[in-house]
Amino acid sequence: MTMRPPPLPEGTMSVKIMTWNVNGLRALLKLESFSPLQLALRENFDVLCFQEAKIQVKNVEEVKKALSDGYDHSF
């Protein structure tokens, strides 16, 4: 059983958005087993949205840098 919907027919225009309520993103990024790039390759999303409740303003740039490897845009 999977929660994934069936694939769209070939030629269908679509955007895949993945959202994740992390609640501890800095700790997640410190784990050697976590790779944002591997997540992107596995899930094949176009847009990734993280919701983070514990991040301080002073740490935002550090997190953006850690997540932006292989991506052109982040905000």
Residue frames as a rotation matrix with the C-alpha (Angstrom) as fourth column:
MET 1
0.586 0.810 0.000 0.00
0.810 -0.586 0.000 0.00
0.000 0.000 -1.000 0.00
THR 2
-0.622 -0.779 0.081 1.26
0.782 -0.623 0.006 3.47
0.046 0.067 0.997 -0.85
MET 3
0.116 0.614 -0.781 0.05
0.535 -0.701 -0.471 6.99
-0.837 -0.363 -0.410 -0.22
ARG 4
-0.750 -0.477 -0.458 1.35
-0.118 -0.585 0.802 8.09
-0.651 0.656 0.382 -3.62
PRO 5
0.393 0.881 -0.263 -1.19
-0.452 -0.064 -0.890 8.85
-0.801 0.468 0.373 -6.33
PRO 6
0.443 -0.229 0.867 -0.90
0.694 0.700 -0.170 7.00
-0.567 0.677 0.469 -9.63
PRO 7
-0.636 -0.740 -0.220 1.42
0.400 -0.559 0.726 8.64
-0.660 0.373 0.652 -12.17
LEU 8
0.223 0.668 -0.710 -0.07
-0.359 -0.621 -0.696 11.17
-0.906 0.410 0.102 -14.55
PRO 9
0.750 0.068 0.658 -0.39
0.533 0.527 -0.662 10.23
-0.392 0.847 0.359 -18.20
GLU 10
-0.314 -0.941 0.125 2.67
0.808 -0.196 0.555 11.08
-0.498 0.275 0.822 -20.28
GLY 11
-0.558 0.012 0.830 2.62
0.618 -0.661 0.425 14.64
0.554 0.750 0.361 -21.61
THR 12
0.594 0.785 -0.178 0.53
0.681 -0.373 0.630 15.97
0.428 -0.495 -0.756 -18.71
MET 13
-0.226 -0.617 0.754 1.77
-0.007 -0.773 -0.635 19.32
0.974 -0.148 0.170 -17.43
SER 14
0.778 0.475 -0.412 2.19
0.386 0.156 0.909 19.29
0.496 -0.866 -0.062 -13.67
VAL 15
-0.128 -0.770 0.625 4.15
-0.544 -0.472 -0.693 20.67
0.829 -0.429 -0.358 -10.74
LYS 16
0.368 0.183 -0.912 4.93
0.535 0.760 0.369 18.40
0.760 -0.624 0.182 -7.80
ILE 17
0.029 -0.267 0.963 5.03
-0.619 -0.761 -0.192 20.21
0.785 -0.591 -0.187 -4.44
MET 18
0.059 -0.085 -0.995 6.34
0.633 0.774 -0.028 18.50
0.772 -0.628 0.099 -1.32
THR 19
0.227 0.042 0.973 5.74
-0.575 -0.800 0.169 20.01
0.786 -0.598 -0.157 2.10
TRP 20
0.012 -0.347 -0.938 7.35
0.580 0.766 -0.276 18.92
0.814 -0.541 0.210 5.35
ASN 21
0.740 0.223 0.635 6.65
-0.393 -0.623 0.676 20.11
0.546 -0.750 -0.374 8.90
VAL 22
0.067 -0.885 -0.460 10.15
0.057 0.464 -0.884 19.56
0.996 0.033 0.081 10.25
ASN 23
0.888 0.273 0.370 10.17
-0.295 -0.279 0.914 21.05
0.353 -0.921 -0.167 13.78
GLY 24
0.599 -0.771 0.214 13.95
-0.099 0.194 0.976 20.85
-0.794 -0.606 0.040 14.20
LEU 25
0.993 -0.122 0.006 15.51
0.017 0.086 -0.996 21.51
0.121 0.989 0.087 10.79
ARG 26
0.345 -0.928 0.145 18.98
-0.881 -0.373 -0.292 22.44
0.325 -0.027 -0.945 12.06
ALA 27
-0.028 -0.315 0.949 19.21
-0.678 0.704 0.214 19.13
-0.735 -0.637 -0.233 13.95
LEU 28
0.774 0.381 0.506 18.04
0.099 0.716 -0.691 17.24
-0.625 0.585 0.517 10.86
LEU 29
0.881 -0.445 -0.157 20.71
-0.319 -0.315 -0.894 18.88
0.348 0.838 -0.420 8.69
LYS 30
0.089 -0.884 0.459 23.42
-0.994 -0.048 0.101 17.75
-0.068 -0.465 -0.883 11.12
LEU 31
0.477 0.139 0.868 22.52
-0.257 0.966 -0.014 14.07
-0.840 -0.216 0.497 10.60
GLU 32
-0.585 -0.777 -0.230 24.97
-0.507 0.129 0.852 12.37
-0.633 0.615 -0.470 8.26
SER 33
-0.661 0.361 0.657 22.19
0.537 0.840 0.079 10.13
-0.524 0.405 -0.749 6.97
PHE 34
0.447 0.877 -0.176 20.08
0.512 -0.412 -0.754 13.09
-0.734 0.247 -0.633 5.74
SER 35
-0.772 -0.629 0.091 20.72
0.418 -0.394 0.818 14.51
-0.479 0.670 0.567 2.28
PRO 36
0.014 0.803 -0.596 18.37
-0.237 -0.577 -0.782 17.12
-0.972 0.152 0.182 0.82
LEU 37
-0.337 -0.201 -0.920 19.67
-0.925 -0.109 0.363 16.29
-0.173 0.973 -0.150 -2.65
GLN 38
-0.995 -0.006 -0.102 18.97
-0.021 0.988 0.152 12.56
0.100 0.154 -0.983 -2.19
LEU 39
-0.417 0.903 -0.103 15.47
0.327 0.043 -0.944 13.44
-0.848 -0.427 -0.313 -0.96
ALA 40
0.020 0.391 -0.920 14.91
-0.680 -0.670 -0.299 15.50
-0.733 0.631 0.252 -4.11
LEU 41
-0.664 -0.342 -0.665 16.14
-0.736 0.456 0.501 12.72
0.132 0.822 -0.554 -6.37
ARG 42
-0.953 0.297 0.060 14.01
0.265 0.914 -0.308 10.09
-0.146 -0.278 -0.949 -4.62
GLU 43
-0.231 0.941 -0.247 10.78
0.485 -0.108 -0.868 12.11
-0.843 -0.320 -0.432 -4.45
ASN 44
-0.649 -0.129 0.749 11.25
0.759 -0.168 0.629 13.98
0.044 0.977 0.207 -7.76
PHE 45
0.372 0.791 -0.485 9.52
0.784 -0.548 -0.292 17.16
-0.497 -0.272 -0.824 -6.57
ASP 46
0.128 -0.239 0.962 9.60
0.728 -0.636 -0.255 20.55
0.674 0.733 0.093 -8.26
VAL 47
-0.013 -0.040 0.999 9.06
-0.475 -0.879 -0.042 22.63
0.880 -0.475 -0.008 -5.11
LEU 48
-0.153 -0.072 -0.986 9.98
0.740 0.653 -0.163 21.74
0.656 -0.754 -0.046 -1.53
CYS 49
0.157 0.290 0.944 8.43
-0.403 -0.854 0.329 23.68
0.901 -0.433 -0.018 1.36
PHE 50
-0.500 -0.323 -0.804 9.74
0.624 0.509 -0.593 23.29
0.601 -0.798 -0.053 4.90
GLN 51
0.567 0.566 0.599 7.68
-0.181 -0.623 0.761 24.49
0.803 -0.540 -0.251 7.84
GLU 52
-0.307 -0.779 -0.547 9.94
0.579 0.302 -0.757 25.14
0.755 -0.549 0.358 10.80
ALA 53
0.734 0.672 0.095 8.79
0.284 -0.432 0.856 26.15
0.617 -0.602 -0.508 14.26
LYS 54
0.777 -0.428 -0.462 12.13
0.541 0.078 0.838 26.20
-0.323 -0.900 0.292 16.09
ILE 55
0.012 -0.858 0.513 14.47
0.956 -0.141 -0.258 28.22
0.294 0.494 0.818 13.87
GLN 56
0.301 -0.026 -0.953 15.85
0.503 -0.845 0.182 31.57
-0.810 -0.535 -0.241 15.01
VAL 57
0.979 0.119 -0.166 16.33
-0.054 -0.633 -0.772 34.44
-0.197 0.765 -0.614 12.57
LYS 58
0.306 -0.945 -0.119 20.12
-0.831 -0.326 0.451 34.29
-0.465 -0.039 -0.884 13.09
ASN 59
-0.379 -0.463 0.801 20.16
-0.142 0.885 0.444 30.70
-0.914 0.054 -0.402 11.71
VAL 60
0.651 0.759 0.019 18.10
-0.091 0.103 -0.990 31.20
-0.753 0.643 0.137 8.56
GLU 61
0.517 -0.501 -0.694 21.05
-0.856 -0.292 -0.427 31.86
0.011 0.815 -0.580 6.23
GLU 62
-0.544 -0.727 0.419 22.92
-0.750 0.645 0.145 28.80
-0.376 -0.236 -0.896 7.55
VAL 63
-0.137 0.603 0.786 19.92
0.081 0.798 -0.598 26.58
-0.987 -0.018 -0.158 6.82
LYS 64
0.799 0.432 -0.417 19.33
-0.328 -0.268 -0.906 28.11
-0.504 0.861 -0.072 3.38
LYS 65
0.050 -0.871 -0.489 22.95
-0.999 -0.048 -0.016 27.45
-0.009 0.489 -0.872 2.45
ALA 66
-0.658 -0.311 0.686 22.75
-0.443 0.897 -0.019 23.83
-0.609 -0.316 -0.728 3.64
LEU 67
0.063 0.813 0.579 19.59
0.237 0.552 -0.800 23.21
-0.970 0.187 -0.158 1.63
SER 68
0.620 0.308 -0.721 20.47
-0.462 -0.600 -0.653 25.06
-0.634 0.739 -0.230 -1.55
ASP 69
-0.513 -0.851 0.111 23.10
-0.425 0.365 0.829 22.66
-0.746 0.378 -0.548 -2.95
GLY 70
-0.822 0.150 0.549 21.90
0.502 0.647 0.575 21.88
-0.269 0.748 -0.607 -6.47
TYR 71
0.247 0.964 0.099 19.14
0.947 -0.219 -0.234 24.50
-0.204 0.152 -0.967 -6.48
ASP 72
-0.467 -0.400 0.789 19.04
0.679 -0.733 0.030 27.91
0.566 0.550 0.614 -8.11
HIS 73
-0.273 0.495 0.824 16.40
-0.335 -0.852 0.401 29.58
0.902 -0.167 0.399 -5.95
SER 74
-0.309 0.303 -0.901 15.43
0.864 0.485 -0.133 29.68
0.397 -0.820 -0.412 -2.31
PHE 75
-0.540 0.164 0.825 13.44
-0.276 -0.961 0.010 32.10
0.795 -0.222 0.565 -0.21
